[in-house]
């Protein structure tokens, strides 16, 4: 199977980076909790040659609030997973997806008076 890449040359499906089912389960679990809390409303998934991106939006027409990136090339260096903020700053990086996503879990904790 070939997929047309934005750079106009065909890329075979096995050359693309994608999230595994277990990784998507962890990400969508967090996404569901954030939607229930009213923080997030939409998401998008991109599978490219060197990375896979799960983008989170507050509204559909905006730029993403956060990007959860998977870069397997960095697995032996900084870690293959990263959470990137709206301004492009890396909030957390590592090889354990649950640990990396913990930076976003803190957004769910609110003080009740």
TORPA-4810 file (N, C-alpha, C, O; in nm, 3 decimals):
<nodes>
NODE_1_0.084_-0.118_0.000_0.000_0.000_0.000_0.088_0.124_0.000_0.182_0.133_0.079_X
NODE_2_0.061_0.218_-0.085_0.135_0.344_-0.086_0.042_0.458_-0.052_-0.076_0.457_-0.087_X
NODE_3_0.096_0.554_0.016_0.021_0.671_0.058_0.090_0.793_-0.001_0.212_0.803_0.005_X
NODE_4_0.013_0.886_-0.057_0.072_1.005_-0.115_0.115_1.100_-0.004_0.033_1.142_0.078_X
NODE_5_0.241_1.133_-0.002_0.298_1.221_0.099_0.280_1.367_0.056_0.268_1.394_-0.063_X
NODE_6_0.279_1.462_0.152_0.268_1.604_0.114_0.387_1.652_0.033_0.380_1.757_-0.031_X
NODE_7_0.497_1.578_0.035_0.613_1.618_-0.043_0.609_1.560_-0.184_0.708_1.565_-0.256_X
NODE_8_0.495_1.507_-0.224_0.463_1.460_-0.358_0.536_1.335_-0.405_0.536_1.308_-0.525_X
NODE_9_0.597_1.257_-0.318_0.648_1.128_-0.361_0.587_1.020_-0.274_0.564_1.043_-0.155_X
NODE_10_0.561_0.903_-0.332_0.490_0.799_-0.256_0.573_0.744_-0.141_0.695_0.727_-0.151_X
NODE_11_0.505_0.718_-0.032_0.567_0.660_0.087_0.491_0.532_0.118_0.368_0.534_0.125_X
NODE_12_0.561_0.422_0.137_0.491_0.299_0.172_0.445_0.306_0.317_0.503_0.378_0.398_X
NODE_13_0.342_0.232_0.349_0.281_0.239_0.482_0.380_0.201_0.591_0.372_0.256_0.701_X
NODE_14_0.472_0.108_0.565_0.564_0.066_0.670_0.673_0.170_0.696_0.744_0.160_0.796_X
NODE_15_0.688_0.270_0.609_0.784_0.377_0.632_0.725_0.489_0.717_0.797_0.579_0.759_X
NODE_16_0.595_0.484_0.742_0.531_0.586_0.824_0.539_0.548_0.971_0.536_0.431_1.007_X
NODE_17_0.548_0.650_1.054_0.543_0.630_1.198_0.398_0.647_1.241_0.330_0.741_1.198_X
NODE_18_0.351_0.558_1.326_0.213_0.565_1.375_0.212_0.526_1.522_0.305_0.462_1.571_X
NODE_19_0.107_0.565_1.591_0.088_0.524_1.729_0.036_0.380_1.731_-0.048_0.343_1.649_X
NODE_20_0.087_0.301_1.824_0.039_0.165_1.844_-0.095_0.171_1.916_-0.127_0.272_1.979_X
NODE_21_-0.171_0.064_1.909_-0.303_0.059_1.973_-0.296_0.087_2.123_-0.381_0.158_2.177_X
NODE_22_-0.195_0.032_2.190_-0.183_0.055_2.335_-0.147_0.200_2.365_-0.192_0.256_2.465_X
NODE_23_-0.066_0.262_2.279_-0.031_0.403_2.297_-0.154_0.491_2.276_-0.178_0.584_2.352_X
NODE_24_-0.232_0.460_2.172_-0.354_0.537_2.147_-0.455_0.520_2.260_-0.529_0.613_2.292_X
NODE_25_-0.459_0.403_2.320_-0.550_0.380_2.432_-0.517_0.472_2.549_-0.607_0.528_2.612_X
NODE_26_-0.389_0.488_2.579_-0.346_0.577_2.687_-0.378_0.722_2.652_-0.429_0.796_2.736_X
NODE_27_-0.349_0.762_2.530_-0.374_0.900_2.487_-0.523_0.931_2.486_-0.564_1.036_2.535_X
NODE_28_-0.603_0.841_2.431_-0.747_0.866_2.425_-0.813_0.860_2.562_-0.916_0.923_2.583_X
NODE_29_-0.756_0.785_2.655_-0.806_0.787_2.792_-0.790_0.924_2.855_-0.882_0.976_2.918_X
NODE_30_-0.671_0.983_2.837_-0.648_1.119_2.886_-0.738_1.218_2.813_-0.796_1.307_2.874_X
NODE_31_-0.750_1.201_2.682_-0.835_1.291_2.602_-0.980_1.288_2.652_-1.043_1.393_2.665_X
NODE_32_-1.032_1.169_2.679_-1.169_1.157_2.728_-1.190_1.227_2.861_-1.293_1.292_2.883_X
NODE_33_-1.092_1.214_2.950_-1.104_1.283_3.080_-1.099_1.434_3.064_-1.170_1.507_3.133_X
NODE_34_-1.015_1.483_2.973_-1.005_1.627_2.951_-1.130_1.682_2.881_-1.170_1.795_2.908_X
NODE_35_-1.192_1.605_2.793_-1.318_1.646_2.730_-1.427_1.653_2.836_-1.507_1.747_2.838_X
NODE_36_-1.431_1.553_2.924_-1.531_1.553_3.031_-1.514_1.672_3.125_-1.612_1.723_3.179_X
NODE_37_-1.390_1.716_3.143_-1.364_1.832_3.227_-1.388_1.964_3.153_-1.383_2.071_3.214_X
NODE_38_-1.416_1.956_3.022_-1.445_2.077_2.945_-1.321_2.150_2.896_-1.332_2.264_2.851_X
NODE_39_-1.205_2.088_2.904_-1.080_2.154_2.864_-1.051_2.139_2.715_-1.006_2.234_2.650_X
NODE_40_-1.076_2.022_2.661_-1.044_1.994_2.521_-1.172_1.962_2.445_-1.270_1.915_2.503_X
NODE_41_-1.170_1.988_2.313_-1.290_1.961_2.233_-1.267_1.882_2.106_-1.359_1.817_2.057_X
NODE_42_-1.145_1.886_2.051_-1.121_1.820_1.924_-0.977_1.769_1.920_-0.892_1.814_1.997_X
NODE_43_-0.951_1.676_1.830_-0.815_1.626_1.813_-0.789_1.592_1.668_-0.882_1.580_1.588_X
NODE_44_-0.663_1.577_1.634_-0.622_1.535_1.500_-0.500_1.446_1.511_-0.416_1.464_1.600_X
NODE_45_-0.490_1.349_1.422_-0.377_1.257_1.421_-0.308_1.267_1.286_-0.373_1.261_1.181_X
NODE_46_-0.176_1.282_1.288_-0.096_1.285_1.165_0.011_1.177_1.175_0.081_1.167_1.276_X
NODE_47_0.023_1.096_1.071_0.126_0.993_1.063_0.219_1.029_0.948_0.181_1.018_0.832_X
NODE_48_0.338_1.071_0.981_0.435_1.114_0.882_0.550_1.016_0.874_0.548_0.913_0.941_X
NODE_49_0.650_1.046_0.794_0.761_0.955_0.775_0.847_0.941_0.900_0.887_0.829_0.934_X
NODE_50_0.875_1.050_0.970_0.966_1.044_1.085_0.897_1.065_1.219_0.960_1.047_1.323_X
NODE_51_0.769_1.102_1.219_0.699_1.119_1.346_0.549_1.101_1.330_0.495_1.113_1.220_X
NODE_52_0.484_1.071_1.441_0.339_1.066_1.450_0.298_1.172_1.551_0.363_1.188_1.655_X
NODE_53_0.190_1.244_1.522_0.148_1.355_1.606_0.000_1.341_1.641_-0.084_1.319_1.553_X
NODE_54_-0.032_1.354_1.770_-0.169_1.362_1.818_-0.186_1.506_1.866_-0.129_1.544_1.968_X
NODE_55_-0.265_1.586_1.794_-0.284_1.727_1.827_-0.416_1.745_1.900_-0.516_1.684_1.865_X
NODE_56_-0.414_1.829_2.003_-0.533_1.854_2.085_-0.573_2.000_2.068_-0.490_2.090_2.073_X
NODE_57_-0.704_2.022_2.047_-0.756_2.157_2.024_-0.863_2.192_2.127_-0.938_2.106_2.173_X
NODE_58_-0.869_2.319_2.162_-0.980_2.368_2.245_-1.102_2.390_2.156_-1.214_2.354_2.193_X
NODE_59_-1.080_2.448_2.038_-1.183_2.464_1.936_-1.125_2.415_1.804_-1.003_2.414_1.786_X
NODE_60_-1.211_2.376_1.713_-1.166_2.315_1.589_-1.081_2.408_1.504_-0.984_2.362_1.443_X
NODE_61_-1.112_2.535_1.498_-1.045_2.627_1.406_-0.916_2.686_1.461_-0.851_2.765_1.393_X
NODE_62_-0.877_2.649_1.581_-0.757_2.707_1.642_-0.633_2.624_1.614_-0.640_2.515_1.556_X
NODE_63_-0.520_2.678_1.657_-0.397_2.600_1.655_-0.402_2.504_1.774_-0.474_2.529_1.870_X
NODE_64_-0.328_2.395_1.769_-0.336_2.298_1.879_-0.285_2.353_2.012_-0.186_2.425_2.016_X
NODE_65_-0.354_2.317_2.119_-0.307_2.351_2.253_-0.182_2.271_2.287_-0.085_2.325_2.341_X
NODE_66_-0.186_2.143_2.255_-0.074_2.053_2.282_-0.059_1.957_2.165_-0.154_1.927_2.094_X
NODE_67_0.064_1.911_2.148_0.093_1.805_2.051_0.165_1.694_2.125_0.263_1.718_2.196_X
NODE_68_0.117_1.573_2.109_0.184_1.455_2.163_0.255_1.391_2.045_0.190_1.343_1.952_X
NODE_69_0.387_1.390_2.049_0.466_1.344_1.935_0.536_1.213_1.967_0.579_1.188_2.080_X
NODE_70_0.547_1.130_1.865_0.624_1.005_1.874_0.731_1.010_1.766_0.700_1.011_1.647_X
NODE_71_0.857_1.012_1.809_0.972_1.012_1.718_1.062_0.894_1.753_1.147_0.907_1.842_X
NODE_72_1.045_0.780_1.686_1.125_0.662_1.720_1.276_0.683_1.704_1.354_0.612_1.768_X
NODE_73_1.318_0.776_1.621_1.461_0.801_1.602_1.527_0.852_1.730_1.648_0.837_1.747_X
NODE_74_1.449_0.913_1.821_1.503_0.968_1.946_1.490_0.870_2.063_1.519_0.907_2.177_X
NODE_75_1.448_0.747_2.037_1.421_0.651_2.143_1.544_0.620_2.228_1.531_0.597_2.348_X
NODE_76_1.662_0.620_2.168_1.784_0.589_2.244_1.851_0.715_2.298_1.950_0.704_2.371_X
NODE_77_1.802_0.831_2.265_1.862_0.956_2.313_1.775_1.023_2.418_1.790_0.996_2.537_X
NODE_78_1.684_1.109_2.374_1.603_1.187_2.467_1.471_1.120_2.502_1.408_1.156_2.601_X
NODE_79_1.431_1.024_2.425_1.301_0.959_2.445_1.214_0.981_2.324_1.216_1.088_2.264_X
NODE_80_1.137_0.880_2.287_1.061_0.890_2.164_0.930_0.967_2.177_0.874_1.007_2.075_X
NODE_81_0.880_0.988_2.298_0.756_1.061_2.318_0.784_1.200_2.373_0.875_1.219_2.453_X
NODE_82_0.704_1.298_2.328_0.718_1.435_2.378_0.582_1.502_2.380_0.496_1.475_2.296_X
NODE_83_0.563_1.589_2.478_0.446_1.676_2.483_0.496_1.816_2.452_0.584_1.869_2.521_X
NODE_84_0.440_1.875_2.347_0.483_2.007_2.300_0.368_2.104_2.320_0.254_2.074_2.284_X
NODE_85_0.397_2.222_2.378_0.296_2.324_2.403_0.259_2.401_2.278_0.315_2.377_2.171_X
NODE_86_0.166_2.494_2.292_0.116_2.572_2.179_0.223_2.659_2.115_0.220_2.684_1.995_X
NODE_87_0.317_2.705_2.194_0.424_2.792_2.144_0.544_2.714_2.092_0.642_2.775_2.048_X
NODE_88_0.538_2.581_2.096_0.647_2.500_2.047_0.745_2.454_2.153_0.843_2.386_2.121_X
NODE_89_0.721_2.489_2.279_0.810_2.447_2.386_0.785_2.301_2.424_0.669_2.259_2.433_X
NODE_90_0.890_2.225_2.445_0.877_2.086_2.487_0.852_2.084_2.637_0.937_2.127_2.715_X
NODE_91_0.735_2.035_2.677_0.698_2.032_2.819_0.756_1.911_2.889_0.792_1.918_3.006_X
NODE_92_0.763_1.799_2.817_0.819_1.678_2.876_0.856_1.581_2.764_0.789_1.576_2.661_X
NODE_93_0.963_1.505_2.785_1.010_1.408_2.687_1.055_1.282_2.760_1.107_1.290_2.871_X
NODE_94_1.035_1.166_2.698_1.080_1.041_2.758_1.034_0.921_2.678_0.969_0.936_2.574_X
NODE_95_1.069_0.802_2.726_1.030_0.678_2.659_0.903_0.616_2.716_0.841_0.531_2.651_X
NODE_96_0.862_0.656_2.836_0.741_0.604_2.898_0.626_0.703_2.872_0.625_0.813_2.926_X
NODE_97_0.531_0.662_2.788_0.423_0.752_2.747_0.341_0.800_2.866_0.306_0.918_2.873_X
NODE_98_0.309_0.712_2.958_0.229_0.754_3.075_0.301_0.861_3.157_0.239_0.956_3.205_X
NODE_99_0.431_0.845_3.173_0.511_0.942_3.248_0.515_1.076_3.175_0.507_1.182_3.237_X
NODE_100_0.528_1.071_3.044_0.532_1.194_2.964_0.398_1.267_2.971_0.394_1.390_2.980_X
NODE_101_0.288_1.192_2.966_0.155_1.253_2.970_0.117_1.303_3.108_0.018_1.375_3.123_X
NODE_102_0.193_1.268_3.210_0.161_1.313_3.345_0.167_1.465_3.357_0.104_1.522_3.445_X
NODE_103_0.243_1.530_3.270_0.247_1.676_3.271_0.110_1.735_3.235_0.077_1.845_3.279_X
NODE_104_0.032_1.664_3.155_-0.103_1.710_3.120_-0.207_1.667_3.223_-0.311_1.731_3.235_X
NODE_105_-0.180_1.559_3.296_-0.273_1.511_3.400_-0.291_1.616_3.509_-0.398_1.626_3.569_X
NODE_106_-0.186_1.694_3.534_-0.195_1.797_3.638_-0.300_1.902_3.607_-0.351_1.968_3.697_X
NODE_107_-0.333_1.916_3.480_-0.435_2.014_3.440_-0.573_1.973_3.490_-0.662_2.058_3.503_X
NODE_108_-0.593_1.844_3.519_-0.722_1.795_3.569_-0.744_1.825_3.716_-0.858_1.830_3.762_X
NODE_109_-0.637_1.844_3.790_-0.647_1.868_3.933_-0.684_2.013_3.957_-0.612_2.104_3.916_X
NODE_110_-0.798_2.033_4.023_-0.846_2.168_4.052_-0.873_2.182_4.201_-0.909_2.086_4.268_X
NODE_111_-0.855_2.301_4.250_-0.883_2.329_4.390_-1.032_2.356_4.405_-1.088_2.438_4.334_X
NODE_112_-1.095_2.286_4.500_-1.237_2.304_4.527_-1.250_2.372_4.662_-1.196_2.325_4.762_X
NODE_113_-1.321_2.482_4.664_-1.337_2.557_4.790_-1.474_2.540_4.848_-1.504_2.596_4.953_X
</nodes>
